[in-house]
Amino acid sequence: MTVTLYHNPDCGTSRSTLALLRACGVEPAVIEYLRTPPSTPELVALLDRMGVPVREILRQKDTPYAAMGLGDPARTDAALHAAIQAHPILLNRPIVVTAAGAKLCRPSEVVLDLLPGRRPAMAAARDDGTAFLRDHRARGDDPDLVEALAAAGLPTADLTDPGRIVFRYTTLDRQDVGWGGFERYGADVLLRSMMVMPWCRRQGGGRNLAALLMRRAYDQGARQAYALTGGPEARAFFERLGFSACDRAAAPAAIRTTRQASGLCPASATLLTKRITF
């Protein structure tokens, strides 16, 4: 299998993706794009393979993105490509290309979507030492899900309603990490049914679960995430992820009228929101 990795060795996510590829028995062709950036025609072809516009692969953090005003929607694709050529750090990473497709692999686990049939070595871990996760689609009436959420004091009455997407999360060696789900309403998404097993709390399990959950929502078209929290510990968790409290009255009507927001969660629950970026 021929695999290409557009890599930044100074990036922890990029290093983790390389480690996960190798754990799957794949030694990719590594392109350190800061040294040898793809030309504009090469990048256009890569974006076509990924199925995304150039704006979606711009990196904002630790780059001249803001200083150059690249968030201005009036900036043309040609201007954005020119900015990447002048400042390759603007190209988000890592990007992986295989016979199955091409993706920006943030979080790193997304690379497994491009390696059908490959099973990574169970001992593999992220660059920061935390466990890689696998997400497995689950049914809303899965008894393990219902039991886990009930034990955590989370609502279960609407799990089988239409539009609910739920995942079970495990480590590579199938240890249960937790559950998470979402309801998407156009570009807005309500994260829900999130719980993490006690053994992996405060060890990156919740953070990594949330990142993978938001990526799945993003790939379906979501761009703004919302979450309802009922206590200070849960609120602090989401705030560490970059969420901030918002007025329920200012939230989109589709979010305000979900069963979670309109009745299943207590009226005292705080609504938080965050723009989904990678």
KACORSUL-V492476 format. One line per field, one symbol per residue. phi: phi as a letter, one per 20 degrees, with the letter a starting at -180 (. if undefined). psi: psi as a letter, one per 30 degrees, with the letter a starting at -180 (. if undefined). burial: + if it has 24 or more other ideal C-beta (glycine too) atoms within 12 Angstrom, else -. A space follows every 10 residues. Layout:
phi=???
psi=???
burial=???
This chain:
phi=.ecdceccfe dfffffffff gffenddffe deffecfffg ffffffffff mcffffdeee flcegffemf ffffffgfff ffffffcgff ffbedcccfe qbbfecfggf fffecgnedf ffefbffenf ffdddcgcef effffgffff femdfcfdfe fgnecccedc ffemffdrca bbcdcmedbd fblebcfgfd fmcnffffff fffffffgfe ofccdcbdcd bfffffffff eofcfcfgfe fggfffefff feafeffffe edbbfecc
psi=kkkkjjkjff keeeeeeeee eefggkjljk jjffeikkle eeeeeeeeef hlleffgkke khlgeeefhf fjffkleeee eeeeeeifff jllkkkkaff akljijleff fffgikfkjl kffkllegfl kklkkkklkf gkeeeeeeee fgglkffgfg lkgkkkkkkl lfggkkeall llkkibfkkj klhkkkkefg kggfeeeeee eeeeeeeefg fkfkklkkkf leeeeeeeef fgllklkeff lkeeeeglee efeeklffkk kllkkjl.
burial=--++++++-- ++++++++++ ++++-+-+-+ +++---++-- --+--++-++ -+-++++++- --+-+----+ ---------+ +-++---+++ ++++++++-- ++++++++++ +++++--+-+ ---+++---+ ++++++-+-+ ---+++-++- -+-+++-++- ---+++++++ ++---+++++ +++++--+++ +++++++--+ --++++++++ +++++++++- -+++++++++ ---+--++-- +-+--+-+-- ++--++-+++ +--++---++ ++++-+++
